[in-house]
Amino acid sequence: MYTKRKGVYAVIFHATNDKVAVVQTERGHCFLPGGGLNGDETEVDCLRREVREETGYEVSVHCFIGKATHHFYSMTNEPIENEGTFYIAQLLYQTGEQVDVDHLLIWLREDQAERLLVHEHHRWAVREGYRRRRI
């Protein structure tokens, strides 16, 4: 049986080039910035908190991309069902409040993100973000 987890994630495009923000862990795994909801916080509040904790940046949340579910096994071999909610967002300014110091903010081209993002629903959200950006 899968453990269900809900998360909220940001597709953030660089202001001056065509790259997307990704958080890379010490193990080299790449994810979209974001994470799980705490208590009764809203999706937008969760996303702002998670981006701040992972990158040290304040974020402005823009349009809703969609929801997608991904089934996978955690690092401890636990079956997980992650329901991800995805938004396009924009980095505003550094807060100096990065909590997750083992996370590194990197910028990837679309093809690199497609190759390096661990979760399929993160790759889907990036593709959808680029598609909407080109319209």
N, C-alpha and C positions, 0 to 999 in steps of 0.2 A: 504494500500500500504506500502511495506517495504522500509525503508531508507537503501540505499546501502552503505556499508563501506568496504574498502579494508584494510587488515592488513597483516603484515609480522611477523612470529613467529619462535622461535628457539627451537629445541630439542637439549638439552645440556646434555651429559652424564658425570657423575663424573669420574675423572681421575683414581681413584683407586678402585671404586666399581661399581656395576651395577645399580646405581640410576640415575634418571633424575631430572634436575632442574625445579622447579616450583616456581612461584611467588604467595604468599598468601597475600590477602588484610586483612585489619583490621577486616572485616566482616567474615573472614575465607574462602572466595572464592578463589579457586585455578585456575590459568591460566598458559599457557606457557609464558615465557618472550617474549615481542614483543608488537606491536600495530600498529596504523594507520600511513599511509604515510602523510607527510607534503609537500605541494607544489609540486615541481618537483624533490624531492629527489629520489634516486634509492632505490630499495628494500633492497640492502645490507647496504646502508647508513642509511636507516630507522631502520633496525634491530640492527645495532651497536648503534645508538642513543637510541632506546627504551631499549635495554638491559642495557646500561650504566645508563639511568635514573631510571630504576626499580631495578637494583641490585648493581650499583656502580662498575661494572666490565667491562673491555674492552673485546671484543669478536672477535674471528676469525670465519668467516662464511665459511663453507665447502660445502657439496653437497646439491643440491636441492632435497627435498622429493616429493613435489607436491603441488597442489592447491585443496582446498575443500571449499564448501559453507555450511554455517549453518544459519538457520532461528531461531530467538528467540525473546523474548520480553525483553527489557532493564529494569533496576530497576525502571524506570518511566513509564513502560508499553508501550514503543514505539516499534513497530515491526521493527526488524533489519534483514538485509540480509548481513552477513559478509562473504566476500570472503577472505579466508586465504591462504597465500603463506607460505610454511614451508621449513625450511632449518635445516640441522644438523650443529651445531656450537660448539665452544669450548671456555670456559672461559680462559682468558689469565692472567690478573692481576687486582687488585683493583685500581680504579681511584680516589675514594673518591668523585665522582661526582653524587652520588645517589640523584636524585631529588624527586622521589616518596617515601618519608620516611614512607608512610603507606603500603609499599610493603616489604614483607619479603621473602628472598630467602631460600627455603627449598629443601631438596632432598628426593625423593620418589622412592620406588620400583615400578616396572611396574604395579603390581596389585593395589597398592595404587593410582597411577596416574589414572588408569582406573576408580577407584571409586570416586576420588576427583576432577578431572578436570571438570569444569563447562560445557565447550562446547564440543559437540560430535566431531567436526573436530579437536580439540586439542587432544582428546583421539585417534582418527584415526592416527594423525601424530606421536604420541608416539609409537603406535603399529607398524607403518611402520618403524620408526627409529630403534626400537629393531629388527624388522625382518631383516633390512639391516645390522645391526651390527652383526647378527648371521651368515650371509652368508659367 
